[in-house]
Amino acid sequence: MIPIIIILRQDILGNYFSWILFLLLANNALNAQVDSSQQLLFNQMYSAAEQEYGIHQELIKGLLFENKNQDAKGHPYLLNYYSNQGSVIYRGRLYSNLNLRYDVHDQQVLLIYLFDNVEYKLHLQNEFITEFTIENKKFINDAFGANEDAKFYQVIGGDCPIKALYFWKKDLENLYANNSDKKMFSSELKETFILFNNQLVSFNGNRSFIHKFTSKSKTAIKEYFRKNKTKVKRANDYEMELLIEFINALDN
């Protein structure tokens, strides 16, 4: 019996595969002819992924999911709809030069590849992802000791003990106020944190950003803000990297 596959598609071909899946789920006892055809399809898709990414068997074991929001306006991805160059540490092994998308609505990392000139999105299982990068943005999968599930956080500050962390998301909203059937994805939303003494502390501006620091460090950071006209909520990644580097050089 082959693995159950749910296909993420937005056209007739995807609907066809979804119908096949429905039949598979509805009929536990499949005849030999159906088993043979479905096994052949799976083998062809596996070979296509293997050809594009090499012998990355652990990656190829990910699942293909049906798009539940294919009629919604916009898209659920960070940065843009198109594939982004990246890497992932999966089951403790680093895989580089991958085409990835980060679905920040469903919090899924998708590996992109082509089969028969059709693009497929293969969902890498979150529990096996330690970290990943997309277009030079680094993300880690961690709960930081909190009594909750781990999440993907963008890391600003590399291996420094004090870091800034961003949690990205998109909401699914009503496209029209009086019609709940039509949906749209929101713009990118960012929850911001500073990792201090291995604890996450949320911040919404300069004042809350420096809340946990010593009086001496607060004075130095305030002067840095003034001199560089820094607003942490609007600062880009490069500006935040410089700020975090400055903070880690202080006696905190």
C-alpha positions, 0 to 999 in steps of 0.5 A: 500500500502506498503512502496517502498523498494530498495534492496542493493544486489549483487547476483541473489536474489538482481536482482530478488527483483530489478525486482519486484521493477521495476514492482511496479514502472511501474504499479501503479494499482497492483492486489490484489495477487501481493500486498499480496505477496509483503506485505508478503515479507516485513513483513518477512524482518521486522520481521527478522530485529526486531528479531535481533535488538529488538523493534527498529521500527524507525531503521527498517523504513530505506530504502534498496538501490540498489547497483549502483556500485556492479561491481567496484573493492574494496568497499566504506566502512570505515575501511573494508568490514565487519560489525563493532560494533557500535551505533547510535543516531537516532531521538534523541534515542540511539541504541547500539550493532548494526552491522554497515558499513559506506559507505564513497562514498555515505555518508550512514550509513548502518544497517546490518542484516540477512534474510533467511541467506542473508545479508541485508544493511538497509540505515538509513536516514541521516537527523535523525542521530545525531551521530554514532560510529563505532569501537570506532570512533565517528562521528557527523552530523553537518554543524557548521554554514556553508551555506551547508548541514550537513556532517558526521565528525569523532570527535577527542577530545570528548566534548572539545571546541577545536576539530580535525574533519575528513571528510572521503570519497572514490572516484570512479575512472577508473580502466584502463586509457583507459577504463571508463567502469571498475571502482574501489574505491580509498583508504580512503581519509581524509579532516582534520579540527580543530574546533576553536571558533565553526568554521571549519579551514582546515589544511594540516600539523603542520603549518596550524594546529596552524594558528588560535592560539595565539602566546603564544599557538603556541609556546607551541604547537610547543614545543609539536610537537618537543618533541613528534615528532608529524606530525598531518597529519600522527598522529593516533587517539590516538596521536591526542587525546593527542594533543587535550587534551594538547591544550584545557589545554592551555589558548587559 
